[in-house]
Amino acid sequence: MTTPTYDRKDQFQQIQSGLLAGEQIIAVYDAIGTGTGFIGLTDRRVIIQDRSFIGKRYAITSIPYSKITSVSVVSNKSWGGAYFSTGAIAIHVGAQTYEVEFRGAQKSHHVHNLILHHIS
């Protein structure tokens, strides 16, 4: 297993503290924009911290790869533009969609490809 990639050590440690036996962290990326605090990817699931709950509460949501129906690159550019021109993805789980925005297109590209690899 390669060394995990992460933006902030505190977020990495939060994911690390909730790992299942034998589970490995692949990446933990800080998110920007309303709601989401960070996204973590392990060899078993996607973990999203959502800070949009009322009363300064937040949720840590675990999504097994087997429950993800698709992953999208979210862009405000036409298809003629660059494919990963923005740093946002959408993860579709049944009727629910989780949108995560990143600082930089490389992170969205990495997350998109990791999820796609696990759901293909």
Backbone torsions as a table, in degrees:
resi	resn	phi	psi	omega
1	MET	NA	138.0	179.2
2	THR	-81.0	165.7	178.7
3	THR	-67.3	131.8	179.8
4	PRO	-63.0	148.9	176.0
5	THR	-99.9	137.5	176.6
6	TYR	-155.8	156.2	178.0
7	ASP	-89.4	-48.0	-174.5
8	ARG	-125.4	130.3	-176.8
9	LYS	-61.5	-37.4	-178.8
10	ASP	-64.6	-36.8	177.4
11	GLN	-69.6	-42.4	176.5
12	PHE	-57.8	-45.3	-179.1
13	GLN	-66.6	-33.6	177.4
14	GLN	-65.1	-43.1	176.7
15	ILE	-64.9	-45.1	-178.4
16	GLN	-58.3	-37.2	-177.4
17	SER	-70.1	-17.3	-178.8
18	GLY	-110.1	15.7	-178.8
19	LEU	-69.9	148.0	172.7
20	LEU	-81.8	163.1	179.3
21	ALA	-57.1	126.4	178.2
22	GLY	81.1	-3.7	-178.5
23	GLU	-77.0	141.0	-177.3
24	GLN	-118.8	136.2	175.1
25	ILE	-80.4	134.5	174.7
26	ILE	-98.5	-49.1	-178.4
27	ALA	-158.1	151.1	172.9
28	VAL	-136.2	118.9	-177.3
29	TYR	-120.6	135.7	174.2
30	ASP	-67.9	140.4	179.3
31	ALA	-110.2	154.6	177.4
32	ILE	-118.2	167.1	178.7
33	GLY	92.5	-179.0	-176.0
34	THR	-70.1	135.5	169.4
35	GLY	95.1	-70.0	-169.0
36	THR	-79.9	133.9	177.4
37	GLY	-91.6	-44.6	177.8
38	PHE	-164.7	167.8	174.9
39	ILE	-129.1	135.5	175.6
40	GLY	-119.5	142.5	176.8
41	LEU	-123.0	127.4	175.9
42	THR	-115.9	-177.9	176.9
43	ASP	-75.1	-4.9	-178.7
44	ARG	-119.7	-25.2	-171.6
45	ARG	-160.5	169.7	171.4
46	VAL	-105.5	136.2	-179.9
47	ILE	-122.3	123.5	-178.2
48	ILE	-120.0	130.9	172.1
49	GLN	-96.4	122.4	-179.2
50	ASP	-110.8	119.1	-178.4
51	ARG	-102.5	18.7	-173.5
52	SER	-93.3	6.9	-178.7
53	PHE	-76.5	147.5	-179.4
54	ILE	-67.1	146.7	177.2
55	GLY	81.4	27.2	178.4
56	LYS	59.9	25.5	176.4
57	ARG	-93.1	160.4	174.8
58	TYR	-142.7	163.3	-179.7
59	ALA	-124.0	145.3	169.3
60	ILE	-107.9	116.3	-176.6
61	THR	-108.9	126.6	176.4
62	SER	-102.1	129.6	-179.2
63	ILE	-123.4	108.7	175.5
64	PRO	-62.3	141.5	179.8
65	TYR	-55.0	-32.9	-178.0
66	SER	-66.0	-17.6	-180.0
67	LYS	-93.8	-11.6	-180.0
68	ILE	-79.2	124.0	-178.6
69	THR	-89.7	-30.4	176.5
70	SER	-165.8	165.2	175.6
71	VAL	-133.5	136.7	-175.4
72	SER	-124.0	149.6	168.1
73	VAL	-90.7	126.4	-178.7
74	VAL	-100.0	125.3	-175.8
75	SER	-143.2	148.7	173.2
76	ASN	-100.6	9.6	177.6
77	LYS	-99.4	156.5	176.8
78	SER	-71.0	166.6	179.4
79	TRP	-63.4	-15.7	176.6
80	GLY	-73.4	-17.9	-179.6
81	GLY	-82.0	-172.3	179.4
82	ALA	-68.8	138.7	-176.2
83	TYR	-61.8	-44.8	-179.4
84	PHE	-108.6	50.4	-176.6
85	SER	-73.9	-23.1	177.7
86	THR	-113.2	171.2	179.1
87	GLY	-105.7	45.3	-178.2
88	ALA	-130.9	144.8	173.9
89	ILE	-132.3	161.4	172.9
90	ALA	-126.5	131.2	179.1
91	ILE	-108.8	122.3	-175.9
92	HIS	-102.6	123.5	-179.8
93	VAL	-129.2	97.2	-175.0
94	GLY	60.2	-127.2	179.6
95	ALA	-84.7	-7.3	-177.5
96	GLN	-93.4	139.8	174.5
97	THR	-125.9	129.8	176.7
98	TYR	-108.5	120.1	178.5
99	GLU	-105.5	133.1	-178.4
100	VAL	-130.3	128.1	179.6
101	GLU	-111.9	138.3	-175.4
102	PHE	-119.6	163.4	168.8
103	ARG	-85.9	102.3	177.7
104	GLY	104.1	138.8	-177.2
105	ALA	-71.6	-25.5	-178.4
106	GLN	-62.6	-36.1	-179.2
107	LYS	-68.6	-42.8	178.3
108	SER	-64.3	-39.0	177.5
109	HIS	-61.8	-46.4	-179.1
110	HIS	-62.6	-48.0	179.9
111	VAL	-62.2	-45.7	179.2
112	HIS	-56.5	-49.6	-176.6
113	ASN	-68.3	-36.8	177.0
114	LEU	-63.3	-46.1	179.4
115	ILE	-64.3	-46.1	179.6
116	LEU	-57.7	-40.7	177.8
117	HIS	-60.2	-40.8	-176.9
118	HIS	-79.3	-22.9	-178.9
119	ILE	-99.4	-8.1	-179.1
120	SER	-78.8	NA	NA
